[in-house]
Amino acid sequence: MYLTKSTKEEIFADNGASKKDTGSAEGQISLFTYRINHLSLHLKKNPKDFNTERSLVKMVGKRKSLLDYLKNKNIERYRTIIKKLELRK
């Protein structure tokens, strides 16, 4: 399995307040980014996997919603997470 408990804890520790801080917007955005990157690689190998493609599109939408929320709530936290995850070019 690509997403183990230790991987999740590491993601939340890097981007949240602690490894148990699963509710913060930054932690959720970083987890979605990790999953999106993994699914993107999977779709490059399996281009006809339409269920995964649909899941990927839904995840990108959820991440965008969280980013919009964070942008409206606290612009500095938004800029920090964008720079840290390298989401904008």
C-alpha positions in Angstrom: 0.0 0.0 0.0 1.4 3.4 -1.0 -0.1 5.4 1.9 0.8 3.9 5.3 0.1 5.2 8.7 3.8 6.3 9.1 3.6 8.2 5.8 0.5 10.0 6.8 2.0 11.0 10.2 5.1 12.2 8.4 3.0 14.4 6.0 1.0 15.9 8.8 4.1 16.4 11.0 5.8 18.3 8.1 2.8 20.5 7.2 0.6 20.6 10.3 1.1 21.5 13.9 1.9 17.9 14.8 1.6 14.4 13.5 -1.9 14.1 15.0 -3.1 17.4 13.5 -5.1 15.9 10.7 -7.8 18.6 10.6 -5.7 21.6 9.5 -6.1 22.8 6.0 -2.3 22.6 5.4 -2.2 19.0 6.4 -5.2 18.0 4.3 -3.8 19.9 1.3 -0.4 18.2 1.6 -2.1 14.8 1.9 -4.2 15.5 -1.2 -1.1 16.6 -3.1 0.7 13.4 -2.2 -2.3 11.3 -3.3 -2.7 13.3 -6.5 1.0 12.8 -7.4 0.7 9.1 -6.8 -2.5 8.8 -9.0 -0.9 10.9 -11.7 2.0 8.4 -12.0 -0.5 5.5 -12.0 -2.4 7.1 -14.9 0.7 7.6 -16.9 1.2 3.8 -16.8 -2.5 3.0 -17.1 -4.2 5.6 -19.4 -7.5 3.7 -19.7 -8.1 3.5 -16.0 -11.1 5.8 -16.0 -12.2 5.2 -12.4 -8.8 6.4 -11.2 -9.0 9.4 -13.5 -12.4 10.3 -12.0 -11.0 10.0 -8.5 -8.1 12.2 -9.4 -10.4 14.9 -10.8 -12.5 14.8 -7.6 -9.3 15.1 -5.4 -8.0 18.0 -7.4 -11.4 19.7 -6.9 -11.3 19.1 -3.1 -7.7 20.4 -2.9 -8.8 23.5 -4.8 -11.7 24.1 -2.4 -9.3 23.8 0.6 -6.9 26.2 -1.1 -9.6 28.7 -1.8 -10.8 28.5 1.8 -7.2 29.0 3.1 -6.7 31.9 0.7 -9.8 33.7 2.0 -9.1 32.9 5.7 -5.4 33.5 6.0 -3.4 34.6 2.9 0.0 34.1 4.6 -0.7 30.5 5.4 -1.9 30.0 1.8 1.3 31.5 0.3 3.4 29.3 2.7 1.7 26.1 1.7 1.8 27.0 -2.0 5.5 27.6 -1.8 6.3 24.6 0.3 4.4 22.1 -2.0 5.4 24.0 -5.2 1.9 24.0 -6.5 2.1 27.1 -8.7 4.8 27.6 -11.3 
